[in-house]
Amino acid sequence: MEKHRGMPSRLPGTDFQFTIRRPAKGTPPALRARERYADRRPADRRADEGFLTALWDLYGDAPFARGNLDAGRLNWLFGREIIPAEDPFNPESYDAVLQIDVARAQSSFPALIDRNMS
């Protein structure tokens, strides 16, 4: 399992986890898109933005391995701002390759991408 050096382990000042310390016993949790409703708490939205910011700062639009990224946090962005970068894609693998969909990330988090692209 690849470790994402430089990735914060959680959103500062909160318990929103970004990475895991060790692999799950058995099969890793599968990645699946979770529905984001308009009435989500502001703290949840900040966690999504913080996670995507950290990924953008590390990788930009380049592909990256799932590795030790928290599946629960990935699921909130998976299928929208974070997409599979390989075919066939195995959602139950720590070696799965993902990528930020820049156009979708810009529409969902305009300040994030604009801040980092200039």
Buried (B, 14 or more C-beta within 10 A) or exposed (E): BEEBEEBBEBBEEEEBBBBBEEEEEEEBBEBEBBEBEEEEEEEEBBBBBBBBBBBBEEBBEEEBBBBBBBBEBBBBBBBBBBBBBEEEEBBBBBEBBBBBBBEBBBEBBEEBBEEEEE
